[in-house]
Amino acid sequence: MLKYPDINKRKVEENKNQKQLEKEAQTALIKPSTEVLVDKSKPVSSEDVFEYAETKGSQIVKYSFYTMFVGTFVWIGFNLFFQQPASFFLGFLKMFRGPVQETAKMTELRIMLPYEEVSFEPTKLDPLVSTRLENTYDALVRPDRDLRMKPALALSWGLIGTTVWEFNLRPNVEFHDGSEFNAEDIVASLNRATDHEESELKDVLKNIDKVEIVDDLTIKITTKVPDPMLLNELASVKIIPSEYQKEDIETPVGTGPYVFEKVYPQDRIVYKRFDKYWGDKPKFETVVLYGRSDISQRGNMLLNGTVDLLTFVPFDAVQTFKERNFKIVSVPTLSIEFLLFNVKSKLLQSVENRNAIRLAVDTQLLADSLQGSAKAINQYASNGVFGFNPAVLTQKYDADISKKTLSKLGLNGATLTMSLPNGLQYIGDYVKKNLGEVGLNVLISYYDDFEKFMESVNSGGADLYFFGYQSSFGDANDFLKDMAYSKAEFNYGKYANSTVDQLILSASTEMDPLKRRIFLQDAMKILVEEDPIGVPLIEYEAFYSFSDKIDYEPRIDEGLYFDDINVK
């Protein structure tokens, strides 16, 4: 980390015009959002920062968390386990010989996304929204392909003490509306992220105590407790012009390489190159984003040349695209799927029972059945996520040992209950078959309404649940603090382990990355080997297909930056 000398208090220069003086006077009055102010009357601990108060803000975050699960279920049910839609789609592919050729220089890029989504609220965490905004907005920092934070609107930064961060901002940056970027815009963006009614960033930023403007291009951010994830958290805050702080944003205005132009019917969004962009000149004059949930429409629009890049290709259409001379590339994602134990259930209170059940689930066969679109995992983080523990043993499927152990424990013939959203019968049938082979009965309840499913989860009405989780910050503590910490709002398995709690709290405030990695890895090992919280199942691959006009290497975080796409 860079260190900086002491900085004098901001001075107003005599030659500044009246408008600028008025702007600075307003800036001096800006206070941090009350959502992030700390109560100075009592000492703050990392445990205090972890508490999830049932406020309007946390309810929004809870909704966002549910949305993440819904998105995972939709992906699995729609893109992995569909049957009839895929055969229909594959039949349609036979109508086309191959990609349409273009000889003219490519100035317009056209991309197909898998879902229709027309929200432009910059404080949403939904990746379907972020994908449509990440080329229009910048943040203070931006993750590279290895999820390391790199400069964006912040040129450099340093940690002063343990809780005070200083950021030097990039000069001569212009917003799409012509206004000049400065420190006020950072304060306004952070305030909006913690104040706006629809913001899903409230809990992400809850550890921020105050934001101070040092001068036009310098800010200080003070956290309540040491925060090793602050840069990752700030990367999710899209910077807006200060005058939009209390406004509903219907037309995105940022400092990014592409200017939002218009939304056309059927979710066709057009972006134009921003010629005054502070970075390298954007590659394309125009970029068009399409969104279609219908599988056949998505595929056919690539085949007939309407789009150049198809994201999230259904796995059983991959080979057909290859046969039509379209390039197929894939990347592991940050998402995992797993079975979660309800440890308050009579049948799953003991570690021995949970271990015996874990042995009965053949995760490798499940991955193989998905024909290359997924691989078996042995822990609750993808390889590449900070805190992934390579020393965790892969628990080999062994039905014989599981059956003998269950019989010894007096569980032979016992009945387990399981809750699933409707549409995930594939998972339900697979788990039921595996557990049936070792002498366990499984009764499955499927819920058409996702809220009803969550009611079942919250009430502890079943022994087993199926969940997906995305470590969107590329850090194992995402999962640990959300689902394994005993007081976490999303600890749906009612899991409690004091050692795991302490490791999570330590990892949440430890600024030394080597020590922090050890805390995360030790917690992960306990959750898998010593006191299992569930059964890790699979992580899936995301497939992309494109014509021979372009080349593209997708990112592990599923970020879609237009200028990552190369024209041949």
QUIRAVEN-V987738 format. One line per field, one symbol per residue. ss: DSSP state (@ for helix, = for strand, . for the rest). psi: psi as a letter, one per 20 degrees, with the letter a starting at -180 (. if undefined). burial: b if it has 24 or more other ideal C-beta (glycine too) atoms within 12 Angstrom, else e. A space follows every 10 residues. Layout:
ss->???
psi->???
burial->???
This chain:
ss->.......... .......@@@ @@@@@@@@@. .......... .....@@@@@ .....@@@@@ @@@@@@@@@@ @@@@@@@@@@ ...@@@@@@@ @@@....... .......=== ===....... ......@@@@ @@@....... ===.....== =..======= ...======. ...=.....= ..@@@@@@@@ @@@@@..... .......=== =====..=== ===......@ @@@@...... .@@@...... .......=== ====...=== ===....... .....===== =...@@@@@@ @@@.....== =...@@@@@@ @@@...==== ========== =....@@@.. @@@@@@@@@. ..@@@@@@@. ...===.... .....=.... ........@@ @@@@@@@@.. ....====== =...@@@@@@ @@@@@@.... =======..@ @@@@@@@@@. ...======= ....=.@@@@ @@@@...... .......@@@ @@@@@@@@@. ..@@@@@@@@ @@@@@@@@@@ ...======= ======...= =......... .@@@.==.
psi->qqqqrqprqp qpqhjqrhgh ghghghghip qqqihjqqoi iqqprhhghh pnqmrhghhg hggggghggg gggggghhig jqfghghggh hhhiiqhaqp qphqpoippp ppqiqpompk oijqiphhgh hiiiihqqag rppahjkqpq qdiphrrqpo biipppppqp rlpprhjiqp pahhhggggg ghhihqhjpj jghhjiipgq ppogahkpqp ppqgrpnijg ghghiioppr qhijgjqpoh opobjrippp gqprqklopp qqpoikphbq pqhqhqpppq pphpghgggh hghjjhqhpo qmpphjighh hghjkqppqr pqrjqqqqpp pniiqhijhq hggghghhhi onhghgghij liirqqrjak qqpippipoi ippooppnhg ggggghghik jpjqpqqppq qqikhggghg gggghhijjp qpppppphph hhghggghik irhqqpqqpp mhjkphiggg hhihphjqhk mijkqpohgg ghgghghiip iohggggggg hggggghghg mpibopfqqr qpqqqrrjhr qporqhjjqn phjippp.
burial->eeeeeeeeee eeeeeeeeee eebbeebeeb ebbebbebee eeebebeebb ebeeeebbeb bbbbbbbbbb bbbbbbbbbb bbeebbeebb ebbeebeebe eeeeebebbb bbbbbbbbbb bbbbbbbbbb bbbbbbbbbb bbbeeebebe bbbbebbebb eebbbbbbbb eebbbbbebb bbbbbbbbbb bbbbbbebbb bbbbbbbbbb bbbbbbbbbb bbbbbbbbbb bbbbbbbbbb bbebbeeebe ebbbbbbbbb eebeeebbbb bbbbeebbbe ebbbbbbbbb bbbbbbbbbb bbbbbbbbbb bbbbbbbbeb beebebbbbb bbbbbbbbbb bbbebebbee bebbbbbbbb bbbeebbebb eebbbbbbbb bbbbbbbbbe ebeebebebe ebbebbeebe beebebbbbb bebbebbbeb bbbbbbbbbb ebebbbbeeb eebbebbeeb ebbbbbbbbb bbbbbbbbbb bbbbbbbbbb bbbbbebeeb bebbbbbbbb beeeebbebb bbbbbbbbbe bbbbbbbbbb bbbbbbbebb ebebbbbbbb bbbbbebe
